[in-house]
Amino acid sequence: MAWCQVICAGNYIPMRTLFLSVAMSLTFMASGQSANPFPYNPDADSDGWISVNDLLSLLTIFTTQFTPGTWETDSLSAAVVLDGNPSYFHCQNQCHQIEGHWRMADLDAFGRHWGLAEAENANFWVNTNSKLGEHDFNQFYAVYSGSGNLYAEGLGDLSEGKRCLCHLLASPSVPDVISEGPSLEDLEASLVSLQSEVEALGTTLDSLEQWVAQEDPEPWSPPVDWGCGVAVQHFGWEYATVAIGSQCWFAENLRAETYLDGSPIPSLVPPTEWDTLTTGALSHYPSPEWDLTYGRLYNWYAATDERGLCPSGWHVATYDDVWLLGQGLGGSMVAGEALKSSPDSGVPWDGTNASGFSGLPGGQRTGMNVSHVGNLGGWWTSADEQPDFTWAFLMQTNTAQMNFGNTSKRLGHSIRCVKD
């Protein structure tokens, strides 16, 4: 039987759970003992070592159609091909079922692992929730590895089987070269290397915990001499503010991940459950850089939760706040031009930003994905008009309008705070 194609990852592990899983594996390797088989026995072949064969066995637990292929390593990330020619959504689901931070490969992942895809000489599904920000839910993409052509598949063709490439977002570092049938000396050297990595990560984790304990972010407490135009420091984030007419607005989208009382806002919501929520939730973007740029996307229930999102003395924009904003800029038919960022802004759009509002095209969250990034910006109002729908204000590319949209409360939009 051939080996699985896995390209294994660098030396950054962002989550404590991943760190602990590596430490657990090292413990078994050092002791040479098999573990209690819950939730699985990490020493699948009972040879007293946690080796490549054991890791392959672990993968089979979390995806029903995993079939080993060939494998190699580099120092960037990981990828594995799943056989069985699944549908688009079955491929997505299979990747998510592999324990760890696995997802269906996007265009960036294919760029890094092109040798693997090309060797298969087959059509692959591509995750269209990618950094391109141009996802249209009616278009899904497959890439033909033999020629490198990228082409669209209609919504009705999603059940057609294609190969599935899963991408590991973060994993522990391993030696770049692992040959078939590693010797005991090779495994011992790997153990020493991994133990050093774990010790270094432990030191880093301890330092971070100490820093958090000493520098715990606080909600905003306005200084005596504060005035509109001065930044607001709120829960570790700095927000620019701007006076527009008689109002004072945040000039950036909200990034809060907790309510004012410190309660976390749920964020790890499965795509199939997002549209069913009637309680507060937030959505991250596919790329951490986008989180820094566009803030967070919240459903309406988070925007209006009684625990509050905006700093004390501020509130989520009301319908009247937005109406007054638009009227002060010439009316809703033209106000969008002054509200959108300009082509030469840090995040370019097609407005003038004459108001200083710095509106960004952060897209929106639906049940399955984040879409329309780069072409649409949407912001909640706190209005509560109907059981399932309410008002958000929207701006789009190629129009100067600032539109009011009666949208589902379960969509994810950006939030701007307004001074009381």
Secondary structure, DSSP 4 states (H G I P E B T S, - for coil): -PPP------S----HHHHHHHHHHHHHHHHT-PPP-SS--S-TT-SSS--HHHHHHHHHHH-TT---------SS-EEEEEPS---HHHHHHHHHHSTTTEEE--HHHHHHTHHHHHHHTSEEEE-SSSTT----TTEEEEEETTT--EEEEEGGGTTS--BEEEEES------S---SS--HHHHHHHHHHHHHHHHHHHHHHHHHHHHHHHS--------TT--TTS-EEETTEEE-EEEETTEEEESS-----B-TTSPBPP----HHHHTT--S--EE--SSHHHHHHH--EE-HHHHT-TT-SSPTTEEEPPHHHHHHHHHHTT-TTTHHHHHBPPTTSSS--SS--TTS--B---BEE-SS-EE-TTTEEEEE-----SSSEEEEEEEETT----EEEEEETTSBBB--EEE-
